[in-house]
């Protein structure tokens, strides 16, 4: 069996880590921001569900699948922008839209937890959500 030794396992870990870091460094800044916001949104969503006694593993699982779908959409849009010869990266545009969506969701979750937010912010978020 390959990778039985500790050295072999460490080598696999090093290769995977370097591949992830290399891929992360090559991502546009907006995608890096989205990764951060997805993590924060998921955490605040869990906290809001816990505080409001609405914690559900199936709902959390659906949320995770939705977030995986975000990155699938970005990758597909990025790859489509190449053969179509578009001047920019559609994937970055999709990521920017999702960054805004995640930001709204984080503030909504904070509101559900009971964090006081300025009225102007909550009104603006409500208008953005409608659009």
TILOLO-933093 format. One record per residue (C-alpha): residue number from 1; residue in three letters; x, y, z. Coordinates in Angstrom, 1 decimal, always signed. Layout:
BEGIN
node n NUM | res ALA | u X | v Y | w Z .
...
# end
This chain:
BEGIN
node n 1 | res UNK | u +0.0 | v +0.0 | w +0.0 .
node n 2 | res UNK | u +1.4 | v +3.4 | w -0.8 .
node n 3 | res UNK | u +1.7 | v +6.1 | w +1.8 .
node n 4 | res UNK | u +2.0 | v +3.7 | w +4.8 .
node n 5 | res UNK | u +4.9 | v +5.6 | w +6.2 .
node n 6 | res UNK | u +4.6 | v +8.8 | w +8.1 .
node n 7 | res UNK | u +6.9 | v +10.4 | w +5.5 .
node n 8 | res UNK | u +4.6 | v +9.4 | w +2.7 .
node n 9 | res UNK | u +1.6 | v +10.8 | w +4.5 .
node n 10 | res UNK | u +3.4 | v +14.1 | w +5.2 .
node n 11 | res UNK | u +4.4 | v +14.4 | w +1.6 .
node n 12 | res UNK | u +0.8 | v +14.0 | w +0.5 .
node n 13 | res UNK | u -0.2 | v +16.7 | w +3.1 .
node n 14 | res UNK | u +2.5 | v +19.0 | w +1.8 .
node n 15 | res UNK | u +1.4 | v +18.5 | w -1.9 .
node n 16 | res UNK | u -2.2 | v +19.2 | w -1.0 .
node n 17 | res UNK | u -1.4 | v +22.2 | w +1.1 .
node n 18 | res UNK | u +0.9 | v +23.7 | w -1.6 .
node n 19 | res UNK | u -1.8 | v +23.1 | w -4.3 .
node n 20 | res UNK | u -4.5 | v +24.8 | w -2.1 .
node n 21 | res UNK | u -2.2 | v +27.8 | w -1.3 .
node n 22 | res UNK | u -1.2 | v +28.2 | w -5.0 .
node n 23 | res UNK | u -4.8 | v +28.1 | w -6.1 .
node n 24 | res UNK | u -5.8 | v +30.6 | w -3.4 .
node n 25 | res UNK | u -3.1 | v +33.0 | w -4.4 .
node n 26 | res UNK | u -4.2 | v +32.9 | w -8.0 .
node n 27 | res UNK | u -7.8 | v +33.7 | w -7.2 .
node n 28 | res UNK | u -9.1 | v +37.2 | w -7.8 .
node n 29 | res UNK | u -9.3 | v +39.3 | w -4.6 .
node n 30 | res UNK | u -13.1 | v +39.4 | w -4.9 .
node n 31 | res UNK | u -13.2 | v +35.6 | w -4.7 .
node n 32 | res UNK | u -10.9 | v +35.5 | w -1.7 .
node n 33 | res UNK | u -13.3 | v +38.0 | w +0.0 .
node n 34 | res UNK | u -16.2 | v +35.8 | w -0.9 .
node n 35 | res UNK | u -14.5 | v +32.8 | w +0.7 .
node n 36 | res UNK | u -14.1 | v +34.8 | w +3.9 .
node n 37 | res UNK | u -17.7 | v +36.1 | w +3.8 .
node n 38 | res UNK | u -19.1 | v +32.6 | w +3.2 .
node n 39 | res UNK | u -17.4 | v +31.3 | w +6.3 .
node n 40 | res UNK | u -18.6 | v +34.3 | w +8.4 .
node n 41 | res UNK | u -22.1 | v +34.0 | w +7.0 .
node n 42 | res UNK | u -22.3 | v +30.3 | w +7.8 .
node n 43 | res UNK | u -21.0 | v +31.0 | w +11.3 .
node n 44 | res UNK | u -23.5 | v +33.8 | w +12.0 .
node n 45 | res UNK | u -26.3 | v +31.7 | w +10.5 .
node n 46 | res UNK | u -25.6 | v +28.9 | w +12.9 .
node n 47 | res UNK | u -25.4 | v +31.4 | w +15.8 .
node n 48 | res UNK | u -28.7 | v +33.0 | w +14.7 .
node n 49 | res UNK | u -30.4 | v +29.5 | w +14.4 .
node n 50 | res UNK | u -29.0 | v +28.6 | w +17.8 .
node n 51 | res UNK | u -30.2 | v +31.8 | w +19.5 .
node n 52 | res UNK | u -33.7 | v +31.5 | w +18.0 .
node n 53 | res UNK | u -33.9 | v +27.7 | w +18.7 .
node n 54 | res UNK | u -34.1 | v +26.9 | w +15.0 .
node n 55 | res UNK | u -31.0 | v +24.8 | w +14.6 .
node n 56 | res UNK | u -31.4 | v +22.1 | w +12.0 .
node n 57 | res UNK | u -28.8 | v +19.9 | w +10.4 .
node n 58 | res UNK | u -30.8 | v +19.5 | w +7.2 .
node n 59 | res UNK | u -31.2 | v +23.3 | w +6.9 .
node n 60 | res UNK | u -27.5 | v +23.7 | w +7.6 .
node n 61 | res UNK | u -26.7 | v +21.1 | w +5.0 .
node n 62 | res UNK | u -28.8 | v +22.9 | w +2.4 .
node n 63 | res UNK | u -26.9 | v +26.1 | w +3.3 .
node n 64 | res UNK | u -23.6 | v +24.4 | w +2.7 .
node n 65 | res UNK | u -24.7 | v +23.0 | w -0.6 .
node n 66 | res UNK | u -25.9 | v +26.5 | w -1.6 .
node n 67 | res UNK | u -22.5 | v +27.9 | w -0.8 .
node n 68 | res UNK | u -20.7 | v +25.1 | w -2.8 .
node n 69 | res UNK | u -23.0 | v +26.1 | w -5.6 .
node n 70 | res UNK | u -21.7 | v +29.6 | w -5.4 .
node n 71 | res UNK | u -18.2 | v +28.5 | w -6.3 .
node n 72 | res UNK | u -19.5 | v +26.1 | w -9.0 .
node n 73 | res UNK | u -21.2 | v +29.1 | w -10.6 .
node n 74 | res UNK | u -18.1 | v +31.2 | w -10.3 .
node n 75 | res UNK | u -15.9 | v +28.5 | w -11.9 .
node n 76 | res UNK | u -18.4 | v +27.9 | w -14.7 .
node n 77 | res UNK | u -18.8 | v +31.7 | w -15.4 .
node n 78 | res UNK | u -15.0 | v +32.1 | w -15.4 .
node n 79 | res UNK | u -14.5 | v +29.2 | w -17.8 .
node n 80 | res UNK | u -17.3 | v +30.5 | w -20.1 .
node n 81 | res UNK | u -15.7 | v +33.9 | w -20.4 .
node n 82 | res UNK | u -12.6 | v +32.4 | w -22.0 .
node n 83 | res UNK | u -14.0 | v +30.9 | w -25.2 .
node n 84 | res UNK | u -16.6 | v +33.6 | w -25.6 .
node n 85 | res UNK | u -13.8 | v +36.2 | w -25.9 .
node n 86 | res UNK | u -15.4 | v +38.6 | w -23.4 .
node n 87 | res UNK | u -13.2 | v +41.5 | w -22.3 .
node n 88 | res UNK | u -13.5 | v +40.6 | w -18.6 .
node n 89 | res UNK | u -14.0 | v +37.8 | w -16.3 .
node n 90 | res UNK | u -17.6 | v +36.9 | w -15.8 .
node n 91 | res UNK | u -16.6 | v +34.8 | w -12.8 .
node n 92 | res UNK | u -15.4 | v +37.9 | w -11.0 .
node n 93 | res UNK | u -18.7 | v +39.6 | w -11.7 .
node n 94 | res UNK | u -20.6 | v +36.6 | w -10.3 .
node n 95 | res UNK | u -18.3 | v +36.6 | w -7.3 .
node n 96 | res UNK | u -19.0 | v +40.4 | w -6.7 .
node n 97 | res UNK | u -22.7 | v +39.8 | w -6.8 .
node n 98 | res UNK | u -22.3 | v +37.0 | w -4.3 .
node n 99 | res UNK | u -20.1 | v +39.1 | w -2.0 .
node n 100 | res UNK | u -23.0 | v +41.6 | w -1.8 .
node n 101 | res UNK | u -25.5 | v +38.9 | w -1.1 .
node n 102 | res UNK | u -23.3 | v +37.4 | w +1.6 .
node n 103 | res UNK | u -22.8 | v +40.8 | w +3.2 .
node n 104 | res UNK | u -26.6 | v +41.3 | w +3.4 .
node n 105 | res UNK | u -27.0 | v +37.8 | w +4.9 .
node n 106 | res UNK | u -24.4 | v +38.5 | w +7.6 .
node n 107 | res UNK | u -26.1 | v +41.6 | w +8.7 .
node n 108 | res UNK | u -29.5 | v +39.8 | w +8.7 .
node n 109 | res UNK | u -28.0 | v +37.1 | w +10.8 .
node n 110 | res UNK | u -26.5 | v +39.6 | w +13.2 .
node n 111 | res UNK | u -29.9 | v +41.2 | w +13.5 .
node n 112 | res UNK | u -31.5 | v +37.9 | w +14.3 .
node n 113 | res UNK | u -28.9 | v +37.3 | w +17.0 .
node n 114 | res UNK | u -29.9 | v +40.7 | w +18.6 .
node n 115 | res UNK | u -26.9 | v +42.8 | w +17.5 .
node n 116 | res UNK | u -28.2 | v +46.4 | w +17.3 .
node n 117 | res UNK | u -27.8 | v +47.8 | w +13.8 .
node n 118 | res UNK | u -28.6 | v +51.3 | w +12.5 .
node n 119 | res UNK | u -32.1 | v +51.8 | w +11.2 .
node n 120 | res UNK | u -30.7 | v +53.2 | w +7.9 .
node n 121 | res UNK | u -28.6 | v +50.0 | w +7.4 .
node n 122 | res UNK | u -31.6 | v +47.7 | w +8.0 .
node n 123 | res UNK | u -33.8 | v +49.7 | w +5.7 .
node n 124 | res UNK | u -31.1 | v +49.7 | w +3.0 .
node n 125 | res UNK | u -30.7 | v +45.9 | w +3.4 .
node n 126 | res UNK | u -34.4 | v +45.4 | w +3.1 .
node n 127 | res UNK | u -34.5 | v +47.4 | w -0.2 .
node n 128 | res UNK | u -31.5 | v +45.5 | w -1.6 .
node n 129 | res UNK | u -33.1 | v +42.2 | w -0.6 .
node n 130 | res UNK | u -36.2 | v +43.1 | w -2.6 .
node n 131 | res UNK | u -34.2 | v +43.8 | w -5.7 .
# end
